């Protein structure tokens, strides 16, 4: 547990009349110390789709045991006049102060702090980037990066250094199993949009500030993006969405990234700013299977943290071919403003565990249109969220989780 600075109320308690009475030999009484667990304040709506949570949400209470109780009897043993011995007074003071300090540590360790919220299982995001070592190419500008990506071969480690500008970088080559093509930013290199069209690729530790939306476009199999930052993706094409990450393919891993400030900056009606999106509308943008989305932090997302649509989605624009399934969405922190945080349409066998949802929204998880076989458990849902699970009748088969409380 990380100890924080001693709070002012602790100093006031030490100097309180109760403590002074103890020093004079008086009783401590039966005072109880209570503290409210921290809950994020209700924020203003950021998008037209934002819905309010319950009108009155009960916050859990931590009730701490009394710091100590004084005897206070008139005829207690001790020195003249029934006063306690000095060593006994010091002992009682020590008991009270230890109890108060222990109560403070309990509150601080379980959410008593009013600092920034931390994801239940997401930890500190982005994750620690991989070191810039064993580089087959070191690049310091966009031109050098493009040349390295065009010549990349299995096992190459392309290391980006410094500010490469805001241009799009494209990788159109593939690695092989156990010898991926790896793009490294060390947690400090900045660039614009990154597009991957290939298999067996890793992108690690790259930062994007106001990239063209989506920050990452991933098309292929066995692609991993980890420990990256996508901040404020920009909508520049009419009819496009302001997404942080889009993916299409199998064995995709999106882990320990930070995606934040996802909005529709140009105000185009009908557009959506989602942290992550996938759909199946063409041969290139097809269905996805065996997807892992773990340990990410999604902050200030106007719409959804994840929207996933299969080939037979209710939108009616899917290919109708193939199947999207086996999505594992775990240990993510989500602060968003649409009707739900995570949305699945025609996606089977979804696992949702260890996520924290804090936005003022209708529901945390939505499943519809034969999104069967879902498992939902051990998620942390803010009182500002109306209910945890929304589901239609077609998605109930093989469902394991809390009872749905409404529609998707």
C-alpha positions in Angstrom: 0.0 0.0 0.0 1.3 3.5 -0.9 1.2 5.8 2.1 0.0 9.4 1.4 0.5 12.6 3.3 -1.2 12.8 6.7 -4.5 14.5 6.3 -5.6 17.6 8.2 -8.4 15.9 10.0 -5.8 13.5 11.5 -4.0 16.5 13.0 -7.3 18.0 14.2 -8.2 14.7 15.9 -4.8 14.5 17.7 -5.4 18.0 19.1 -9.1 17.4 19.8 -10.7 17.7 23.2 -11.0 13.9 23.4 -7.2 13.5 23.0 -6.6 16.3 25.5 -8.9 14.6 28.0 -6.9 11.3 27.5 -3.7 13.2 28.3 -5.4 14.6 31.5 -6.7 11.1 32.3 -10.3 11.5 31.0 -12.2 8.9 29.0 -12.3 8.7 25.2 -16.0 8.0 25.0 -17.5 5.8 22.3 -16.7 7.8 19.2 -17.0 6.0 15.9 -15.1 7.1 12.7 -16.9 6.7 9.4 -15.7 7.5 5.9 -17.3 7.3 2.5 -15.7 5.3 -0.2 -14.6 7.6 -3.1 -17.1 7.7 -6.0 -16.3 9.8 -9.1 -18.4 13.0 -9.2 -21.1 13.1 -11.8 -19.7 14.8 -14.9 -21.5 17.0 -17.5 -22.8 15.3 -20.6 -20.2 15.2 -23.4 -22.3 13.7 -26.2 -25.9 13.8 -27.4 -26.2 10.1 -26.6 -25.2 10.4 -22.9 -27.9 9.2 -20.5 -28.2 9.7 -16.8 -27.8 7.0 -14.2 -30.1 6.5 -11.2 -31.4 9.7 -9.7 -30.2 8.7 -6.3 -27.2 6.2 -6.0 -26.2 4.9 -2.7 -22.6 5.1 -2.0 -21.0 2.3 0.1 -19.8 3.2 3.6 -16.7 2.1 5.4 -17.4 2.0 9.1 -14.2 1.9 11.1 -14.0 0.6 14.7 -13.5 3.1 17.5 -9.9 4.2 17.9 -10.2 3.4 21.7 -12.4 3.7 24.7 -11.5 5.4 28.0 -12.3 4.0 31.4 -13.1 7.3 33.0 -14.1 5.8 36.4 -13.8 8.1 39.4 -12.2 5.5 41.7 -9.7 4.1 39.2 -6.4 2.9 40.7 -3.4 5.1 40.4 -1.8 8.1 42.2 -3.4 10.5 44.6 -7.1 11.3 44.0 -7.7 8.2 41.9 -5.7 9.6 38.9 -4.2 7.0 36.4 -0.5 6.4 36.4 1.3 8.3 33.6 2.3 5.1 31.8 -1.4 4.1 31.6 -2.4 7.5 30.2 0.3 7.1 27.5 -0.9 3.6 26.7 -4.5 4.9 26.2 -3.3 7.7 24.0 -1.2 5.3 21.9 -4.2 3.0 21.4 -6.4 5.9 20.2 -3.7 7.2 17.8 -2.9 3.8 16.4 -6.6 3.2 15.8 -7.1 6.5 14.1 -4.0 6.0 11.9 -5.2 2.5 11.0 -8.6 3.8 10.1 -6.9 6.4 7.9 -4.8 3.8 6.1 -7.9 1.6 5.5 -9.8 4.5 3.9 -6.8 5.6 1.8 -6.2 2.1 0.6 -9.8 1.4 -0.4 -10.7 4.5 -2.3 -10.8 7.2 0.3 -8.5 9.4 -1.7 -10.1 12.0 -4.0 -7.4 11.7 -6.6 -7.7 10.3 -10.1 -9.7 7.0 -10.4 -7.7 3.8 -11.0 -9.0 1.0 -13.0 -10.0 -2.1 -11.0 -7.7 -4.4 -12.9 -6.2 -2.1 -15.5 -3.5 -0.7 -13.2 -1.3 2.2 -14.4 -1.9 2.6 -18.2 -0.2 2.8 -20.6 2.0 -0.2 -19.7 5.7 -0.1 -19.6 7.1 0.1 -23.1 9.6 -2.3 -24.5 13.2 -0.9 -24.5 14.7 0.3 -27.8 17.2 -2.6 -28.1 18.4 -4.9 -30.8 17.1 -2.4 -33.4 17.5 -3.4 -37.0 16.6 0.2 -38.0 16.8 3.4 -36.0 14.7 6.2 -37.5 14.3 9.9 -36.4 11.9 11.2 -39.0 8.8 10.1 -41.0 10.8 9.6 -44.2 13.2 7.2 -42.5 10.3 5.4 -40.9 8.6 4.9 -44.3 11.7 3.5 -45.8 12.2 1.1 -42.9 8.6 -0.1 -43.0 8.7 -0.7 -46.8 11.8 -2.8 -46.4 10.7 -4.7 -43.2 11.1 -8.4 -43.0 10.3 -11.1 -40.4 12.2 -10.5 -37.1 13.0 -6.8 -37.8 12.8 -4.3 -34.9 12.2 -0.8 -36.2 12.9 1.8 -33.5 11.3 5.2 -33.7 13.0 8.1 -32.0 11.8 11.6 -31.2 9.0 13.5 -32.9 8.3 12.0 -36.4 5.5 14.5 -37.2 1.9 13.8 -37.7 2.0 11.8 -41.0 0.5 8.4 -41.5 2.8 5.5 -41.2 1.9 2.3 -43.1 3.2 -1.2 -42.8 2.2 -3.5 -45.6 4.4 -6.4 -44.9 4.1 -9.5 -42.6 6.3 -11.2 -40.1 6.0 -14.9 -39.3 5.0 -16.8 -36.2 7.7 -16.2 -33.5 9.4 -13.7 -35.7 7.0 -10.7 -35.9 7.9 -7.3 -37.4 8.1 -5.0 -34.3 7.7 -1.2 -34.3 9.0 0.3 -31.1 8.6 3.8 -29.7 10.1 3.5 -26.3 7.2 5.4 -24.8 8.5 8.7 -26.1 8.4 8.6 -29.9 5.4 10.5 -31.4 3.9 10.0 -34.8 0.5 10.2 -36.6 -1.8 7.5 -37.6 -0.4 4.0 -37.9 -1.9 1.5 -40.4 -1.0 -2.2 -40.4 -2.0 -4.4 -43.3 -0.2 -7.7 -42.6 0.2 -10.6 -40.1 2.5 -11.2 -37.1 3.1 -7.5 -36.2 3.8 -5.8 -32.9 3.5 -2.0 -32.2 4.8 -1.0 -28.8 5.3 2.3 -26.9 4.3 4.8 -29.6 2.5 8.1 -28.7 0.0 9.8 -31.0 -1.3 13.4 -30.4 -4.2 14.4 -32.6 -3.6 11.7 -35.2 -6.0 11.3 -38.1 -8.8 9.0 -37.0 -8.5 6.1 -36.3 -5.2 6.3 -34.6 -4.6 2.6 -35.3 -6.0 0.8 -38.3 -5.3 -2.9 -37.9 -6.1 -5.3 -40.8 -4.6 -8.8 -40.5 -3.9 -11.7 -38.1 -1.8 -11.9 -35.0 -1.4 -8.1 -34.6 -0.5 -6.8 -31.1 -0.7 -3.1 -30.0 0.5 -2.5 -26.5 1.7 0.3 -24.2 0.7 3.0 -26.8 -1.1 6.4 -26.3 -3.8 7.6 -28.7 -4.8 11.1 -27.7 -7.5 13.2 -29.5 -7.9 11.4 -32.8 -9.2 13.8 -35.5 -12.1 13.3 -37.9 -10.9 14.7 -41.3 -13.1 12.8 -43.7 -16.7 13.5 -44.1 -18.8 10.6 -42.8 -16.0 9.0 -40.9 -15.9 8.3 -37.2 -13.5 9.7 -34.6 -12.2 6.3 -33.3 -9.0 5.6 -31.4 -8.4 2.0 -32.7 -10.1 -0.1 -35.4 -9.3 -3.7 -36.0 -10.2 -6.5 -38.4 -8.8 -10.0 -38.3 -8.0 -12.9 -35.9 -5.8 -13.1 -32.9 -5.7 -9.4 -32.3 -4.3 -8.2 -29.0 -4.9 -4.7 -27.7 -3.3 -4.5 -24.3 -2.2 -1.8 -21.8 -2.9 1.2 -24.0 -4.2 4.6 -23.2 -6.9 6.0 -25.4 -8.4 9.4 -24.5 -10.3 12.5 -25.6 -12.2 10.7 -28.4 -14.7 13.1 -29.7 -16.3 14.2 -33.0 -14.5 17.4 -33.4 -16.2 18.6 -36.6 -19.7 18.0 -35.2 -20.9 15.8 -38.1 -24.3 14.5 -37.3 -24.4 10.7 -37.0 -20.7 10.2 -36.4 -19.4 8.4 -33.4 -16.2 8.7 -31.4 -15.4 5.3 -30.0 -12.2 4.1 -28.3 -12.2 0.8 -30.2 -14.5 -0.3 -33.1 -14.8 -3.3 -35.4 -17.4 -4.5 -37.9 -17.7 -6.9 -40.8 -18.8 -5.0 -43.9 -16.4 -6.2 -46.7 -13.7 -8.7 -47.6 -11.0 -6.5 -46.1 -13.0 -5.4 -43.1 -14.3 -8.9 -42.2 -15.2 -10.8 -39.1 -12.8 -11.3 -36.2 -12.1 -14.1 -33.8 -9.9 -14.7 -30.7 -9.6 -11.0 -29.7 -8.0 -9.9 -26.5 -8.6 -6.4 -25.1 -7.0 -6.2 -21.7 -5.6 -3.6 -19.3 -6.4 -0.6 -21.3 -7.5 2.8 -20.0 -10.2 4.7 -21.9 -10.7 8.3 -20.8 -13.1 11.0 -22.0 -14.7 8.8 -24.7 -17.8 10.5 -26.2 -19.4 7.3 -27.3 -18.4 3.7 -26.5 -15.2 2.2 -25.2 -15.8 -0.8 -27.5 -18.4 -1.4 -30.3 -18.2 -4.7 -32.0 -20.5 -5.8 -34.9 -20.4 -9.2 -36.6 -21.2 -10.1 -40.3 -25.0 -10.3 -39.5 -25.2 -7.1 -37.5 -28.5 -5.4 -37.1 -27.1 -2.4 -39.0 -27.7 -4.5 -42.1 -24.4 -3.6 -43.8 -22.5 -6.8 -42.9 -21.3 -9.4 -45.4 -23.4 -12.2 -43.9 -20.3 -14.4 -44.2 -18.2 -15.9 -41.4 -18.4 -15.4 -37.7 -17.1 -12.9 -35.1 -16.5 -14.7 -31.8 -14.3 -15.3 -28.8 -13.7 -11.7 -27.5 -12.0 -11.5 -24.1 -12.4 -8.0 -22.7 -10.8 -7.8 -19.2 -9.3 -5.3 -16.7 -10.1 -2.2 -18.7 -11.1 1.2 -17.3 -13.9 3.0 -19.2 -15.2 6.5 -18.8 -17.6 7.1 -21.7 -20.7 9.0 -22.6 -22.9 6.8 -24.9 -25.8 4.6 -23.7 -23.5 1.8 -22.9 -19.8 1.2 -22.4 -19.2 -2.1 -24.3 -21.6 -3.1 -27.1 -21.8 -6.5 -28.9 -24.0 -7.2 -32.0 -23.7 -10.7 -33.5 -20.6 -11.5 -31.4 -20.6 -14.8 -29.7 -18.6 -16.1 -26.8 -17.7 -12.8 -25.2 -15.9 -12.7 -21.8 -16.2 -9.5 -19.7 -14.4 -9.6 -16.4 -12.5 -7.2 -14.1 -13.5 -4.1 -16.0 -14.4 -0.7 -14.3 -17.1 1.4 -15.8 -17.5 4.9 -14.4 -19.5 7.0 -17.0 -23.0 8.4 -16.4 -24.6 6.0 -18.8 -27.6 3.7 -19.2 -25.8 0.4 -18.9 -22.3 -1.1 -18.8 -22.7 -4.0 -21.2 -25.0 -4.5 -24.2 -25.5 -7.8 -26.1 -27.9 -8.2 -29.0 -28.6 -10.2 -32.1 -27.4 -13.7 -31.2 -24.5 -12.5 -29.0 -24.7 -15.9 -27.2 -22.4 -17.6 -24.8 -21.3 -14.5 -22.9 -19.6 -14.6 -19.5 -19.8 -11.5 -17.3 -18.5 -11.4 -13.8 -16.3 -9.4 -11.3 -16.7 -6.0 -12.9 -16.7 -2.7 -11.0 -19.7 -0.6 -12.0 -20.1 3.0 -10.8 -23.4 3.9 -9.1 -23.9 6.4 -11.9 -24.4 3.5 -14.3 -28.1 2.6 -14.6 -27.6 -1.1 -14.7 -24.9 -3.6 -15.5 -26.2 -5.9 -18.3 -28.7 -5.2 -21.2 -29.6 -8.1 -23.4 -32.2 -9.2 -25.9 -33.9 -12.6 -26.0 -31.7 -13.9 -28.9 -28.5 -13.6 -26.8 -29.6 -15.5 -23.7 -28.4 -19.0 -24.7 -25.4 -20.2 -22.6 -25.2 -16.8 -20.8 -23.3 -16.8 -17.5 -23.6 -13.6 -15.5 -25.8 -11.1 -13.6 -29.5 -11.1 -14.5 -30.1 -8.6 -17.4 -32.0 -5.6 -16.1 -33.1 -4.2 -19.4 -32.7 -4.2 -23.2 -29.4 -3.8 -25.0 
